[in-house]
Amino acid sequence: MHIVWFKRDLRVIDHLPLLRAVEAGPVLPLYIVEPELWRQADAAGRHWAFLRECLAELRDDLAALGAPLVVRVGSVTDVFRALHDSHGIDGIWSHEETGNAWTYRRDKTVAVWAREQAIPWTELQQHGVIRGLKSRNGWARKWDAFMRRAITPAPAAVAGLDGIVPGDVPSAQDLGLADDACPGRQAGGRSKGLELLSSFLLERGAAYHKEMSSPLTAAESCSRLSAHFAAGTLSMREAAQAAWQRLEGLKALPKERRAGWETALGAFIGRLHWHCHFIQKLEDCPAHEFRNVHSGYDGLREDALDRARFEAWAAGKTGFPLVDACMRSLQATGWINFRMRAMLTAFASYHLWIHWRETGLHLARLFTDYEPGIHWNQMQMQSGTTGINTVRVYNPVKQSYDQDPDGVFIRLWLPELARVPKDFIHEPWRMSPDEQKAAGCRIGIDYPERIVDHLSAARSARERIYAVRRSAAFREEADAIQARHGSRKSGLARRGGKQQTRDRKRRKVGDQASLDL
Ligand SMILES: Cc1cc2nc3c(=O)[nH]c(=O)nc-3n(C[C@H](O)[C@H](O)[C@H](O)COP(=O)(O)OP(=O)(O)OC[C@H]3O[C@@H](n4cnc5c(N)ncnc54)[C@H](O)[C@@H]3O)c2cc1C
């Protein structure tokens, strides 16, 4: 029999390993729940809750093809060994996975075991990430070529095996996962992913590029597909092709009706590239999960963890309303938009001077869409430790005025500030005792004093970061990092005159669209 090992690719369409295995012989579609994986520091109940919903739909989809999903609990090699003993495995089929360090080690162990048993394990490329990549040159072109290839259809039927018990999908409690209340979590399952894709491309995405930065509008205007990409309920190719198709369809519309949509969809497709661009970095360098991308920053924050500051940040009690509202919203929903993720990280890394690993673990557990390749590289980028990106010390007060001018989002998530007038909602510490009384919010009692003076904290962080960047040795390593991991589009060093000025202007806007990757 041939095993299709489902990992983070929980679908039957655009699943080449499944199709190939079906062509090779009887198939056992298998998902292995690994208790040790769920004991890792980046795992959370909300991840499992989302996955369970995805697994339930996958089981139905496979059952409709003739072989329901088989679920086993244990270490992968133990599960494979038992199946090999009972049925004899002729081949294992899966997608390549760029996960965390734990799954990387597990895959190596599985590869050794399969080799010892002389069982071929065929791993196929899932999205734009290329295994064993020698050079970043031409990467974007390869991404495009991969995404433009025809979508692999679901097999017409899957010839399963008799006498195999499908097995139950364990609960979060079975896996020993801590309670993780997330009442606003988005639902898992391919059908939900398809609904999101369609509503985004036809309705919600019209003002994507304008509304992605504010937490007030982003939840509706962004695609919200990230958790589905992380679980693989939809393939990146399906999303890219649907967006290209929609762009094609727009050509029939008069110019004034299509202009906004074209910009929105262009921005969206750009981000689909980014998904793979970031994961490629972790594929090429798994140490990014733990070590500063640029070693010049080693030792800067490692020993500086101030527990009280960390806990205030993690609980959404820093005294900075937008920071706290974002954190509490994230706790309750499992999602926040890019700009606010960047601000939460920058605030912790610069203003509070906390190492990105600790805060990154906390955020990983809160993001339903946790994707190690994007996550750890973004954590480092927003903490200034890559050596190749612009240092962005987001001012949490300015962001508050810009992204939530009337304090609507803040009041939604911080009920203790519900009656604070607009003039003070971004800087409640400026209220006099009488004003605090009138607003029903005593600073230091009902809502915390701000944890740091954000202006002097930012100044001090900038000085520490820039001190590292001045040395000649720093430049040399940064150039090597750019050559290995940097986007060729943002190769600023190679750009000249007008383009460089344009780049600078765009970066000043500070929008996600202007990110230099
Ligand atoms: C500190 C930090 C940590 C992050 N951690 C994660 C993570 O664990 N998982 C994750 O999927 N994204 C992560 N992101 C990137 C980004 O914030 C999310 O992908 C996005 O907010 C998800 O919402 P969406 O699906 O509506 O995105 P959309 O804006 O609709 O974008 C479509 C898709 O493009 C990709 N994408 C969008 N923005 C980025 C980006 N900046 N970098 C890479 N890919 C992007 C995602 O796959 C996303 O689903 C992180 C960003 C920061 C600053």
PDBQT file of the ligand as one rigid body, heavy atoms in Angstrom, charges set to zero:
ROOT
HETATM    1  C1  LIG A 601       5.524  39.838  13.722  1.00  0.00    +0.000 C 
HETATM    2  C2  LIG A 601       4.691  39.225  12.623  1.00  0.00    +0.000 A 
HETATM    3  C3  LIG A 601       4.373  37.881  12.676  1.00  0.00    +0.000 A 
HETATM    4  C4  LIG A 601       3.633  37.287  11.650  1.00  0.00    +0.000 A 
HETATM    5  N1  LIG A 601       3.332  35.957  11.752  1.00  0.00    +0.000 NA
HETATM    6  C5  LIG A 601       2.616  35.360  10.777  1.00  0.00    +0.000 A 
HETATM    7  C6  LIG A 601       2.272  33.992  10.864  1.00  0.00    +0.000 A 
HETATM    8  O1  LIG A 601       2.631  33.291  11.821  1.00  0.00    +0.000 OA
HETATM    9  N2  LIG A 601       1.530  33.449   9.861  1.00  0.00    +0.000 N 
HETATM   10  C7  LIG A 601       1.137  34.191   8.777  1.00  0.00    +0.000 A 
HETATM   11  O2  LIG A 601       0.476  33.659   7.885  1.00  0.00    +0.000 OA
HETATM   12  N3  LIG A 601       1.478  35.496   8.668  1.00  0.00    +0.000 NA
HETATM   13  C8  LIG A 601       2.181  36.106   9.630  1.00  0.00    +0.000 A 
HETATM   14  N4  LIG A 601       2.491  37.438   9.514  1.00  0.00    +0.000 N 
HETATM   15  C9  LIG A 601       2.216  38.151   8.251  1.00  0.00    +0.000 C 
HETATM   16  C10 LIG A 601       0.856  38.860   8.105  1.00  0.00    +0.000 C 
HETATM   17  O3  LIG A 601       0.620  39.706   9.173  1.00  0.00    +0.000 OA
HETATM   18  C11 LIG A 601      -0.277  37.867   7.946  1.00  0.00    +0.000 C 
HETATM   19  O4  LIG A 601       0.018  36.943   6.911  1.00  0.00    +0.000 OA
HETATM   20  C12 LIG A 601      -1.597  38.531   7.556  1.00  0.00    +0.000 C 
HETATM   21  O5  LIG A 601      -1.922  39.528   8.481  1.00  0.00    +0.000 OA
HETATM   22  C13 LIG A 601      -2.681  37.467   7.513  1.00  0.00    +0.000 C 
HETATM   23  O6  LIG A 601      -3.925  37.989   7.212  1.00  0.00    +0.000 OA
HETATM   24  P1  LIG A 601      -4.615  37.750   5.792  1.00  0.00    +0.000 P 
HETATM   25  O7  LIG A 601      -4.619  36.316   5.446  1.00  0.00    +0.000 OA
HETATM   26  O8  LIG A 601      -5.913  38.451   5.805  1.00  0.00    +0.000 OA
HETATM   27  O9  LIG A 601      -3.574  38.476   4.833  1.00  0.00    +0.000 OA
HETATM   28  P2  LIG A 601      -3.748  39.217   3.452  1.00  0.00    +0.000 P 
HETATM   29  O10 LIG A 601      -3.318  40.617   3.661  1.00  0.00    +0.000 OA
HETATM   30  O11 LIG A 601      -5.058  38.980   2.858  1.00  0.00    +0.000 OA
HETATM   31  O12 LIG A 601      -2.608  38.539   2.565  1.00  0.00    +0.000 OA
HETATM   32  C14 LIG A 601      -2.818  37.331   1.843  1.00  0.00    +0.000 C 
HETATM   33  C15 LIG A 601      -1.765  36.323   2.232  1.00  0.00    +0.000 C 
HETATM   34  O13 LIG A 601      -0.472  36.822   1.928  1.00  0.00    +0.000 OA
HETATM   35  C16 LIG A 601       0.469  36.405   2.906  1.00  0.00    +0.000 C 
HETATM   36  N5  LIG A 601       0.999  37.593   3.596  1.00  0.00    +0.000 N 
HETATM   37  C17 LIG A 601       0.364  38.756   3.841  1.00  0.00    +0.000 A 
HETATM   38  N6  LIG A 601       1.192  39.623   4.460  1.00  0.00    +0.000 NA
HETATM   39  C18 LIG A 601       2.355  38.979   4.603  1.00  0.00    +0.000 A 
HETATM   40  C19 LIG A 601       3.611  39.349   5.157  1.00  0.00    +0.000 A 
HETATM   41  N7  LIG A 601       3.825  40.557   5.669  1.00  0.00    +0.000 N 
HETATM   42  N8  LIG A 601       4.608  38.438   5.148  1.00  0.00    +0.000 NA
HETATM   43  C20 LIG A 601       4.432  37.213   4.607  1.00  0.00    +0.000 A 
HETATM   44  N9  LIG A 601       3.269  36.810   4.069  1.00  0.00    +0.000 NA
HETATM   45  C21 LIG A 601       2.239  37.688   4.060  1.00  0.00    +0.000 A 
HETATM   46  C22 LIG A 601      -0.299  35.519   3.888  1.00  0.00    +0.000 C 
HETATM   47  O14 LIG A 601      -0.175  34.187   3.476  1.00  0.00    +0.000 OA
HETATM   48  C23 LIG A 601      -1.724  36.008   3.715  1.00  0.00    +0.000 C 
HETATM   49  O15 LIG A 601      -2.689  35.056   4.055  1.00  0.00    +0.000 OA
HETATM   50  C24 LIG A 601       3.224  38.069  10.543  1.00  0.00    +0.000 A 
HETATM   51  C25 LIG A 601       3.541  39.425  10.505  1.00  0.00    +0.000 A 
HETATM   52  C26 LIG A 601       4.253  40.000  11.537  1.00  0.00    +0.000 A 
HETATM   53  C27 LIG A 601       4.579  41.459  11.477  1.00  0.00    +0.000 C 
ENDROOT
TORSDOF 0
